[in-house]
Amino acid sequence: MRFGIVPLEFGPAAERILVNGVPDFSRFNLIEIVCEAASMENISVIEISMDISHIIPQALTPSVVSQLADMKDELEISYTAHLPLWSLEPASFNEPVRSASVKSIVDAIRLAEPLEPEVMVLHITGALAAEFSRLDFPQNIVNVICALMNGIAAQSLEEIITRSEVSSRRLALENVEFPFALTRELVDEYDTSICFDTGHLLTHYSGTESVTEFYRRHKDRIAEIHLHDGSYAEYDGVTVHRDHIALGEGEMPVRDFMMELFRDSFAGPLVFELTTAEAEQSLAKIAREAPEVFSRH
């Protein structure tokens, strides 16, 4: 099985550039960060967060992308790309916001192409759609609103595919805080893949089935898995969501799920959206509970 990591988690990235509380962006070197991540044991896939090109513009220029591409063989890695999501809303009712979101995503696809990413992860609905999906309205009204936003997302997805000329199967729509049954309609209509985020499911953002049930239902299109733990709980009417935590810290049935993937010979990347320490903790948890998965690469 092929494990990967996102080496640009927000907290550790911020720590790199802060000096006595003052940001020094010259300290941020993506080439060094990728090399460090690639040196981790059992890590062979690096997921590049394309949002970084907006947060620290000099960190992900075409020149840097070219250098990263040249490093693939030397480091014995492959790449995936997480397309921009921060501040974007492809499902927005506000047309200038929607169209700008599409442009940002298309530009990121073009920038990432020299990396030959095997998967490009896409949030086809964003924070506004998530907010509307949890409105304290009667469920039938929420369903109508979500369906309307999904229709807008469909328009955006069609434009992204057409304008970028990317193969639709290289786009992997992620299960986010939005009814995944609607997202699955887009997967089928536009012939895309799926990025299965285990933590988003475990914390009930995109459904209430088990991770194994979700995998079995959608494995025909799952091209990548964001592998991390999560949990959902209610205390005196207060809902507590936890995700993006190390395996073993939540409700993930680690052995059962990993063996399900192992038996299926799942060939896509399993990418930790975690810090380095949390990824190492998660790999150690897998090694203890499902050592079989390391015997086949």
Secondary structure, DSSP 8 states (H G I E B T S, - for coil): -EEEE-TT-HHHHHHHHEETTEE-GGG--HHHHHHHHHTSTTEEEEEEETTHHHHSGGGS-HHHHHHHHHTHHHHT-EEEEE---TT--TT-SSHHHHHHHHHHHHHHHHHHGGG--S-EEE-SS-HHHHHHHT-SS-HHHHHHHHHHHHHHHHHHHHHHHHHH---GGGEEEE--SS-HHHHHHHHHHHT-EEEEEHHHHHTTSS-SS-HHHHHHHHTTTEEEEE--EEEEEEETTEEEEEEEE-TTSSS--HHHHHHHHHHTT--SEEEE-S-HHHHHHHHHHHHHH-GGGGG--
